Amino acid sequence: MMFDIFKRKGKEILDGSKALLSELIPGQTATIKSISDDCQGVERQRLMDLGFVPGSLVEVEMRSPWSDPTAYRIKGGLIALRKNQACKIQICPVQ
């Protein structure tokens, strides 16, 4: 894959730990736990409409060369989020 150089950026998160979506590296999968309480209104509704709801599985597909935005595979779709949006989503990594 031509984007392999971006797979190793970031640290791998331990299985079962609580973390933020922005901390996952390409290839890792996680379960959405919650959306931060400071994410309200239209922004919260947009994330939920895109599938970022508790219990959903999400996988990091790839990152842009400067790590922002990141493409996430969720519910069969590929969604790009900026780091400031991904920081508002709490996850629990799975293997």
C-alpha positions as CSV (number, residue, x, y, z in Angstrom):
1,M,0.0,0.0,0.0
2,M,1.4,3.4,-0.9
3,F,0.4,4.9,2.4
4,D,2.3,2.5,4.6
5,I,4.6,5.2,5.9
6,F,1.7,6.8,7.7
7,K,0.7,3.5,9.5
8,R,3.5,3.8,12.1
9,K,2.9,7.3,13.3
10,G,1.4,7.6,16.8
11,K,1.5,5.1,19.6
12,E,-0.5,1.9,19.7
13,I,-3.2,1.9,22.4
14,L,-3.6,-1.0,24.6
15,D,-6.7,-3.3,24.2
16,G,-9.4,-2.4,26.7
17,S,-8.0,1.0,27.7
18,K,-10.0,4.2,27.4
19,A,-8.7,6.6,24.9
20,L,-9.7,9.3,22.4
21,L,-10.4,8.5,18.7
22,S,-7.6,10.9,17.7
23,E,-5.1,8.6,19.4
24,L,-5.7,5.5,17.3
25,I,-3.2,4.7,14.5
26,P,-4.1,3.3,11.1
27,G,-5.2,-0.4,11.3
28,Q,-6.4,-0.2,14.9
29,T,-10.1,-0.8,15.6
30,A,-12.1,0.6,18.6
31,T,-15.6,0.8,20.0
32,I,-17.2,4.2,20.4
33,K,-17.9,4.8,24.1
34,S,-19.2,8.3,24.2
35,I,-19.1,11.8,22.7
36,S,-17.7,14.5,25.1
37,D,-20.3,16.7,26.8
38,D,-18.6,19.8,25.5
39,C,-19.6,18.7,22.0
40,Q,-23.2,20.0,21.7
41,G,-25.7,21.1,19.1
42,V,-25.1,20.8,15.4
43,E,-21.6,19.3,15.8
44,R,-22.8,16.5,18.1
45,Q,-25.7,15.7,15.8
46,R,-23.4,15.6,12.8
47,L,-21.1,13.1,14.4
48,M,-24.0,11.0,15.5
49,D,-25.6,11.1,12.0
50,L,-22.2,9.9,10.5
51,G,-22.4,6.8,12.8
52,F,-20.2,7.9,15.7
53,V,-22.7,6.6,18.3
54,P,-21.9,4.4,21.4
55,G,-21.3,0.8,20.5
56,S,-20.2,1.4,16.9
57,L,-17.0,-0.1,15.6
58,V,-14.5,2.3,14.0
59,E,-11.2,1.7,12.3
60,V,-8.5,4.2,11.3
61,E,-8.1,3.7,7.5
62,M,-5.4,6.3,6.9
63,R,-4.0,9.7,7.8
64,S,-3.1,12.6,5.7
65,P,0.6,13.3,5.4
66,W,0.3,15.9,8.2
67,S,-2.0,13.7,10.4
68,D,-5.0,16.0,9.9
69,P,-7.6,14.9,8.8
70,T,-7.8,11.2,9.4
71,A,-10.1,8.8,7.5
72,Y,-12.2,6.5,9.7
73,R,-14.1,3.4,8.5
74,I,-17.4,3.3,10.3
75,K,-20.7,1.5,9.4
76,G,-19.4,0.7,5.9
77,G,-18.5,4.4,5.1
78,L,-15.3,6.3,5.1
79,I,-15.4,9.5,7.1
80,A,-12.7,12.1,7.5
81,L,-12.5,14.0,10.7
82,R,-10.1,16.7,11.9
83,K,-8.2,16.0,15.1
84,N,-10.2,18.6,17.0
85,Q,-13.4,16.6,16.2
86,A,-11.8,13.2,16.9
87,C,-10.6,14.4,20.3
88,K,-14.2,14.7,21.4
89,I,-15.0,11.0,20.8
90,Q,-14.0,8.5,23.6
91,I,-13.3,5.0,22.5
92,C,-12.2,1.6,23.9
93,P,-9.7,-0.1,21.5
94,V,-10.3,-3.8,20.5
95,Q,-8.0,-6.2,18.7
